[in-house]
């Protein structure tokens, strides 16, 4: 009997120790995560070897006033948003039909997919000079670079989703006399919608990550262009501020996509981990 009670004690203690953790809401964990990040940031700002790269949080916050005084803060954000959204929009418009055609027709897949996989492994910085030679400097090459980067990611994601649609659904639709147009609208479109939303989420992230490369094409404004300029003058506080702003914009994009995904794919069964 004593052996049984000793075995039960750790289990009871473990349940009691995790009970208070389960009561913390998700917003509470968000606050805890933010406090941990600030604490880690503060430690880095106090260590001599990292203090120059990670200045104090108050210096970074004060750099907002510095960039506003230079009259470039809002124009940089607006310029980058225009480039990212334009490039993402064009990338999505091109990726959607090509991905569907690749999944629908084997010859198209065999011709296009190898090149998509090949170019996808090339960093955008590698082909930026070629884009500048062809399109000149300004916003046009920025949009082209972001379009290429987002297209490569979204086309593969959508293609994999459409390709993995249950073939039984297609066969059943054909048995019932459905034509290609009906199969596309009533089978392919609803079944591939979750993958399209995933592609949109990945595409926005890729658009932001390729921003530095895109704005190295002679841009006169933009977050990526300003980070490079601040790096040349060793102004780490405003440079870190702009890096944080890119991350915040990425989080906002992700939240908006999740909100849209919840409205369009509410029928999809989901499991929270």
Phi, psi and omega in degrees: 000322180295323179297324180294318181292325179291331177286329183280333184300313179299325179294316179295318180296321180295320178295319180292324182288331180266354184295315182289333178292322181292339181278347180287123180288169182297324178293326176296318178295326178296318178295317179298317179298318179295318180295321177296318179296317179296320179297316179296318178299317180298320178297317179297325180288344180265341179280126184305322184287339181243356185297326182287325179281330181236078180295165181306146183300329180289326176294320179294318178296322180291338180291344173299316179296323179298312181289328174294321178296330178279351177073027183239352189299302184288326179293325177295314179297314182296318181297316180293320179297319179298315181295315182294314182291323178293314179295319178295317180299314178294320179299320180290318180299323179281321186291321186300304180293323181294319179297319180293317179296322178297321180283332185275319185240122183296318180302318179296319179298316183292334181275317190270319188303316180302324181286324176297315179296324180292309184290331182298334181274358180264125178298143180303328180300335184289323183255007176301314179302322178294322179294320179295319179298322183279319188251355181081193180260168181114202184282332183303309178295330176299312181296322180297314181297315180292323177299314180298313183296315181288323179300315183299319181287312186289324182295318179293319181296313180294319179300314179297324179292313180294322182296328184270010175295138183303116181296340178298323179296319180292317179297319179297319179295321179292323178298323179281003175091015180288141176271174182302321181295318180292321179296320181293314185284325188255349179241302185294312186299308179296320183289330182268354183302316178301324179288327176295319178294322175297319178297322178296317179297315179292324181295319178295321179295316180295323178301320179286321181291336178267008184295319180300315179294319183295321184270012172268015183259035178083029180290146178262351178204164179132154181296315180295317178297320182290325178298318178295320180294318179292329177294325179293332180259006177058038176266089188287328183295304177294330178296316177295324177301315182292325176297318179295322180297319177300318178297320179295317178299320177298319178295320179296315178302316182297318179296319179295319179294320178296321177296315178295320179297321179296326180282325184272331183239037179295340180284342185286135178286129183232154181230123179274133180258000000 
